[in-house]
Amino acid sequence: MINKIHLVGRAGRDPEITYFDAGRCVCKFPLAVNRRTSNREEPPDWFDIELWDKRAEIAANYVKKGHLVGIVGSLRFDRWRDKNTGEDRSRPVILVEELELLTSKKEAEAMAMGGTDF
């Protein structure tokens, strides 16, 4: 079976990293991906991105809100029972195997200065 996802999009917020006692870490952020269409008003698709260990540290250090990234990963579903309603819940998560930083240094500097026309 094949479970492989390739996405290119922009980080919806700065990544959040969590360190664990065992020495591992996880980094999470939402990714906005535009569809290939001529209709620029169509909203992007949003994906929850999760990276572990060395990739997590790279993302936490170099990815910022609005940065363009490419990812290769696999689809996983987190499942839980809602504490308030008792209903079963799930959400898709992209577990990243490869991360490519696609925002140029010039673009990143412009974004840091408040420019948003990209």
Phi, psi and omega in degrees: 000150180241130176227085185226130181233134175242125180223147170231126181195187182249140178296129181280343175198170176298140179297148177247127181248142178233130178258143180247158181302329183285001178094355179272163175214156178228143179234137182226145173196155176276147179238126178263124182238121177280144175280154176282096181208157178277349180276098183290346183273354178290130182292155179286161169273141182249137180231139173275123184254138180225128179234149182238150171056236186300318178298323179298317180292321177298312180299316182297327183275330190241342179265133176232164178308131179091345180292143178274128179226152172248139179226150168236130182197196179231154180273131176228148176250122171278133181233141179202168176256126180297126182293329183277317185257343183078002181281148174286136181234159173206158175211142178282143178226138176264115178271112189280131174255328179223137179235129177237125179275116187252352178282127179289159179300319180297315179295319179298318179295319179296320179294322180294332180274359176106000177285138183228008184273074180236000000 
